[in-house]
Amino acid sequence: AQSVTQPDIHITVSEGASLELRCNYSYGATPYLFWYVQSPGQGLQLLLKYFSGDTLVQGIKGFEAEFKRSQSSFNLRKPSVHWSDAAEYFCRTTGNQFYFGTGTSLTVIP
Amino acid sequence: NAGVTQTPKFQVLKTGQSMTLQCAQDMNHEYMSWYRQDPGMGLRLIHYSVGAGITDQGEVPNGYNVSRSTTEDFPLRLLSAAPSQTSVYFCASSRRRGEKEKLFFGSGTQLSVL
């Protein structure tokens, strides 16, 4: 069955530093992968998605993610984090249902 | 364009009380679903619907009922609330059930059961 794992429960970075959030998937074929962001008190907003083709995908808010089949990963990156990026981030894959990871909480310190 | 609207935003119940969480979407989406979000557990699917009159169970359906009489509305009913149902609930919809579909989320309902 399809699933995603987010190994990091919580990450703290300094404003202006680079960011990488990890997502590992479990699926035999090429999966469809998504990253969502949840700001405090809000629902989830789609950042980016990967279906096929170019393994580096660009999203909103300056985020990007790279699909690496050899590592079964779809890590989310941002070159320079802003204080407003503090939020919860969820990786998602799909099968018969939509499968979400357990989320990574990002804290940004000044 | 309202998108997905959930009401109420906050609710406190006593054990054994019943209530309905409302969810409405104005995008003519076929697929609607309810998730609960708990610390360290991510989002877990409670129930979903692929169209009016069609519902099915998700990962954690016990203690919850749903119905889908119209395309727009997908209420979630707690028949006899328990403290274990204290959580944040999200309604989400998509054009249809499909692997590539984008999910649109409501802003959530924070429920506390005392």
Interface residues (C-beta under 8 A of the other chain):
Chain A: Q6 I9 Y32 F34 Y36 G41 Q42 G43 L44 Q45 L46 K49 F51 F90 R92 T94 G95 Q97 F98 F100 G101 T102 G103
Chain B: V4 S33 Y35 G40 M41 G42 L43 L45 Y48 G58 E59 F90 A92 G98 E99 K100 E101 K102 L103 F105 G106 S107 G108
